[in-house]
Structures are given as structure tokens and as C-alpha cells.
């Protein structure tokens, strides 16, 4: 099946899912099983694929100093860009004030106990300690990406010191990663079913009307994320000699899947494969993309800053500049754990509100009903942000093949004309 036809099928599946949710909500809500099965199949291959790719990438680089340099530059880039994302979100929610004048009695409320319980155990110290696995087999089984990343980096470094003796092991993991990519390609052919199930469930369970009381919040989040992509990522792309629009067009199949499933994790293997084809070296892709999924959460950062202030606005709590800067400082730490704990951005938001001692954590119950819709935007911007970050770091390290990018762009142009 061609990638272009698959993207069209996924888009059609999303539209049919929305229509099904509107026509028969009670039946449509039961179709979440299709989405769950699809995402579980993707998660099934993510950790072994990451382990093999990172091990091979690190072992192939050989130079420990080079690995540290790439990792350091990637983290520096992540911090700068996510700080911009937090600040843009803060400016948008203050200027547009989506939480003012809302009637609390009309808002859909939900159970937030599981999120607040998770937040009570989330701290910067725990996050750092938990990066180091006590049992790598357990980490692989649980799909803990940060722990797998940590171990596979060290394992790759160890292999690189063995010289010729390490080559058979490296060759083995190269074959494993090839088999895993083939498996991912097989699974992705089922993505229209997963997207149909996800959209059917979302509309059937919550309904279109659930957006009305919080339309301003949804609008502010989406508008801010568009501005971030156009202004911040667009500027970064121009500085480093590539087009953010061509990049978005290049990963359009992944974007459609992310919008349907609300999970950027569902396209992680595909993104890594595409970034290599676009010109980034295997070693840079193997290190930057997985790290970015935990540290370069641009969409999540925008959402967190807007949601925190939005809840304060709902309760009529005035946050002065110092309070808001404090929230930003807390978010710069807590947002790094968003991908490492169950519940992701919502748990991180709960942890942040609890740390402020100003904004009530109970306010999470007001927005949980539309969090699914907001998570689509979060996942989408996270995906685009990590794709752009990989190119930037590859160019920094002179590990980027311009001819590959031009060839892929040319193919996109030919498809557009055809």
C-alpha cells in the first residue's frame, strides 16, 4: 500500500468516525477497542525498536565525546524552544483570557483522583532517580522510554569500546531494527481502523456539545500552537536552511495518525525512519528523537501554561507577574516528566498546580472532559517540534545530507503536481 493512499484512508476513517459518533453515540463509544488495539500494537514494538536503534547508533559513533556533544546540544535546543513555548502560552492566555466570565455550573466535570494521586508522587528528584533502571527487562516490559534510552546508550558505549569483538553484536541489533521497522510498516496498514475507533469513541463519548462551554480554551490552545509552529519553528527552520511547511508536508501521514489517536508515540518508529530518509544521520536520529519525546514537548508546554492560568481565571484568582513566573519555573521542571509517567500532561499539570499552592488542583475536573481534544493539538505540535529539532541538531553536527532532503522535497513536489 502506498503511503499517500494510506494517508487518504486514515483521513476518510477519521471523518467516518466523527459521523458515526454523531449518528449513534452509544454504539460509537464502544469502538474505542479499535484504537486501543492499534496503539497497543505500536507500543508493542517501540521499546525493542528503540533499544536496537539507539544501541546501534551509539556503538557506531564510537567517540564518547561526540555522543556527549550531540546530547548536550540537543538538550540545550530543547530547553530554549520549550521555554519559548511556555512563554507564548502564558502571553496568549493573559491577552485572550479564555477563563473569565465562565459559569462553573455548566462545565463538564470528571474524576481527577487518579491524576492528583499520580501528581503527589511526581517530583524532580524522583524523576531523575527513575531514569536509571533497576532491571532493564522490567523497563522493556513496561515500555519506560527514558530507562530504555539510558541503558541502551550505556550499552552502545560499551559495545563501541570492544572494537572488532563488538561488531557481531552490533550486526545482530541492526537486523533486529530492520525486522522491527518491517513490523511497524505492517501495523501501520491497520491505522485507518485505529483512527476510526478513536474518533468514534471521542465524539460518541463526549459529543460535539462538550466543546461549547470550553470553546474559548480550545480556540486559544489551537491558535497559540499555530502561532508557535509558524513563528518559532518557522524561524528556526529558516535559520537552518529548511522549510517548516515542506517538513510538515513530508510527515503528513504521521500527522493524520497523531490527530486521530491523540498520541505522538503511535508514529515514533515512522518518524525516526523518515528523518533518516530526509537526511539526518542514523546516530543523530537514534539519540535526538527518543530524547525529544521526553524533553522536547513543545505542544505539552503550551498546553500546561495556558491550562494553569485558565483554571485560575475560572476561579477568579488573580495571578501577578511573580506568580506566573513561578508557574513557568515549575513547569520547566515538571514538564520534563510528562512522557515518563502514566497520564502524561494531565498529571504534570496536577503536579504543577499542587506546587503553586495558589491554583486549586480541583480545577482539573473542569477541563478533563475536553482534554482529549486538547491532547490532539499537544501530540501534533510535539511531533512537528521533534522533527524540526532532529534536523537542527543534525545540521549542527554536520550529520545532515542535503541531497537526501532535496530528493525527498522533489518527490513531494512531483506528487503535488500529479
N, C-alpha and C positions, 0 to 999 in steps of 0.2 A: 504494500500500500504506500503510495506516495505521501510525503509529508504535507503537501498542500491540500490534498484531498482529505487527509486526516483532520487538518485544522478546520476545514469546512464542515466535516461531520461533527466535530466537537461543538462548533458554533450552533449548528442545527439542533444538536442534542440539548444544549443549554436553553434554546428558545422553546423547544418542545417541553422541557422540564418546567419552565415558567408557566406555560399554558396549562399543563397538566395540574400544576399546583393551584391554579386559579379555578379550573373546572371541577376538580374533585379533591379538595384539600385533605380530607381524612385518609383517603387511599394514597394520595401522593406522599403524605408524611411517612408512610411505611416503606417508601423506596430508598430511604437512607442507607439500607443494607448494600445497595449497589455501590454507593460512594465509599462506604466503609471497607468493602471488599477490595475495591480498586486501590484505595490509599494504603491498605494493609499490604497489598501485593508489592507496591512501590517500596514501602518501608522494609519489606522482607529482604530486599536486595541492597538497600542503601548502605548499611554498615559493612557487609563484606566487600562491597564495591569500593567504599571509601578506604577501608583498610588496605586493599590491594593497590589502589591508585596512589595513595599517599606513600605507602612503603616503597613502591617502585620509583615514584617521583623523587623522594628524598634520597634513596640509595643511588639513583642515577646522577644526582647533583654532586655527590661526593664531598664537596667543600663545605665543611660545617659553618665557616664564616659566611659563605654565600647564603646558606639556609637562614641563618640568623638575620642577615641583612634584608632578605626578602620579607621575612616575618615581621621584622621591625618596621619596615616601610609600609607594609600592609596595615599594621595596627595604627600607625601614625595617620594614614589616609582615613581609616575607619573612624578614628576619633574626631578628626576635623570635620568630615562630612556629616556624621551623626549629630555633632554639636550644632551644625547649621540647621539640620532637620528639626532638632528640639527648639531652637530659637525661632525658626519660621512658624512652627506650630503655635508657639507662645504669642507671637505677634498677631497671627490670624485670629486666635480665639479672643484676644483682647480687643481687637478692632471690630470684629463682627459680632461678638457677644451672643453666641447662639443659646446660651443657658439663661438669659434674662427674660423675665416675663412668662415663664412656663408654669402651668398649673400641675402641681405634683400629682393630683388625684387622677389625672388622665394618662399618666405614664405607665407603660407595661413594666411590672416589677418581676424579678425572678429570684431564685435561691442562690445566694452568693457564699454560703457557708463553706463549700469546698474550695473556693478561691481564697477566702480570708484565712482558712486553716493552712493552705499552702503558703500564703504570704507570711504567716507567723514564723515559718521555718526558713525563710529566704533572707540571707544576709550576705554581705560581700565576702566575709571570711569563709562561710560555708561554701559559697560558690567557688572560691579559689581552691579550697581543700578538695572539693568534689571533682575537680578537673582531673586529679590523679586517681586512677582506678586501683582498687584493691584486688580486683580479679578481672582480667581483660575478657575472659569468656563470658562473665556475667554482664560486662559492659556491652559486648557484642550482642548478647541476647536481649538486653533491654533497649538497645539502639541508642545508647548515650553517645552522641556525636562528639562532644568535647573530649570525653575519656578515650574514645577510639582515636581521635585526632592526636591526642597527647602520646598514647602508646605507639601508634604507627609511625609517628615522627621519630621517636627514640629507636624503634625497631629498624627503621630505614637508615638512621645514622649508624647503628651497629653494623648493619649489612655493608654500608659503604666503607667501613674500616677493614673488611675481610678481603677486599680485592678480588682475585680470581675465584677464591673459595666461596664467595657470596653470590657469584653470577648464576649458579643453578637455582638458588632460592629466588633471586630476582626474576629469572626467566619464568619460574613457576607462577609467581604472582602476576606477571604480565599476561599469561594465559588465563588466569582466573579473572582478571579485569576484563579481558576480551569477551569471555563467556558471560560475565555479568552484564556487560553492555548489550550483548545479543538478547539476553533475557529481558532487559529493560525495554528493548525495542519491541519484543513480543507483547509485553504487558501494556505498552502504550497504545497498541492497536485496540485495546479494550477501553481506552479513555472516554469515548463517547458515552458508554454505559455509566461510567463513574460520574461524569458531569451531569448526565440526565438525572441520576439518582440524587445528587447533591442539590440541584436546582429544584427538583420536585419536592424534596423534603423541606428546603428553606421556605419556599413560597407556601406550601401546604401547611407547615407547622406555624409559621409566624404571620403569613399573609402580607399582602401589599400594604394593608392599612397600618401595620405596625410601624411603618416608616413615617407616617404623618406626624405624630407628636414630636418626633425627633428629626424631622426633615432638615431643620437648620443645622443640627450637629452633623448629620450625614453629608450635607452640602458643603459645610466648612471643611470637613476632613478631606473630601474628594477634591475640592478646589485647591486646598493647600498642597495636596500631593501632586496635582497637575503643575502648580507653580514650582514646586521643588524639582520635578523632572525637567521642566522647560528651562528654568533659570539656573539652578545649581548644577544638576547633571549635564544640562546642555552646555553650560560654560566650561565645565571640566572637560567634556568631550572635545569642544572646540580647541581648548588649550593643548590637548594631546593628540590632535590630528585625526579624530574620527567623528562621525555623526551620530548623535544620540537617537535620531529618528531612524537611521538605517539599522542601528543596533536593535531598536525596538521591533522593527520590521523583520529582522533576522530571527528573533526569538518569539515571533508572533504565535507559533503553535504552543509554546510553553506558557505564554501569557494567557491564552484562552483556557488552557487546562487549569492554571492557577486561579483564574476568575471563577471557574466552575466549582473547584474543590476547596477554595479558600486556603490552600496550602502550597507554599512555595517549595516545601520539601518534596512534593509529588513530582517535581521536574528537576530535582538536583542532579541526578545522573545525566539527564539530557543536556542540561546547561553546561556541565563540565565537558561533555563531548563536543558541543557546539563551540565553546570558547577555544578549544584546541583547533578545530577546523577554521576558526576565524583568525588564527594567527598566534594565539598565546601558547607558550611552551607548556609541555605536559607538567613539568615541575612547578611552574608558577600556578597553573590551574589547580593542581593537586593540593597546593598549600593555601592559596588565597580563597578559593570558592568555599571549601568547608569551614575555614576560619570566619569568612564573611557571614556565613549562616548563623553564627553565634555573636559576632561582634559588629557586623555592619548592617544593622536592622534599621534602615532609613525610614521605611514606612511605619514600623512599630514606634520609632522615636517621635514621629509627627503625631501619631495617634495618642501616645501617652501624654505628651504635653498639652494637647487640646482637651483630652478627656479629663485630666486632673483639674484644670481650670474650669471646664464646663460644669463639673459637679459642684464646684464652689459657687459658681454663678447660680445654679439651680437653687441652692440653699441660701442664697443671698449673703454669702460670706465674701467680704472684701479682702482680696489678696494684694498687699502692697508690693512694691518692686522687690524688696528684700525677701518676702515670702516666695515670690515667683522665681527668683534667682536660686533660692534654696531648693525649690522643687526641681529646677534644671540640674543642680549639682547632684541631687539624689538620683535623678533619672539617668545621669551619665554613668552611675554605678549600677543601679538596678536593671537598666535596660540591657546590660550585657548578659543577664541571666535569662532573658526572655525565651531563648530557644533551648535552654538547658533544663527546664522544669515543666511538668505537666500543666497545661493551661496557658502557657506562653505569656503573651502580652497582658492578658487579664490578671493573672497572678502578679505580674510585675507591677501593674497599676495598683493592685491592692496593697502590695508591699510599700509602694511609694506613698500612697495616701496615709497608711499607718505610720510611716516615718515622719510625716509632716506634723502630725498631731493637731492639724488645723482643719483639713478637709475630711469629712466623715467617710469612712470606708463603706458604710451602709449605702452610700450614693451609687455604688456599683450596681445595685439592684435595679436602678432606674434605666441603665443603658444595656443591660445584658440581653434584653430582647432583640436589639438590633446589632449586637456585637458581630453576628455572623456576616452582616452586610459590610460592616466596617473592616472585618478581617480580610475581605476580598481585596480592598484597597491596600491594606498593610502588606499582604503577601505579594501583591503585584509590584509595589514600589521596592520592597526588599529584593525581589528578583532582578529588576532592572538595575538597581543600585549595585548589586553584587557583580552583574555582568560588566558594568562600566568600571568597577574597581579592579577587576581582573585585567582588563586592557591597560588601565593606567599603570598598575604595578609591573605588568609585563614590559611596557614601554620604558618605565624607569630602569628596569634591569637589562634593557636591550635584549629581551627574550620574546620579541614580537616580530612575526613575519608579515610585513606589509603586503607582500604579494598574495598571501592567502586571503587577507581581508579584501583586497581589490577583486580577487577572483570570486569570492562569495558575494560581494556587492554587485558584481557584474551579473551573476546568476539571478539575484533578486530583481535587477533591472529587466532582464530578459523575461522573467516570469510576469512582471507587471505589464510589460508591453504585450505579451501573449494573451 
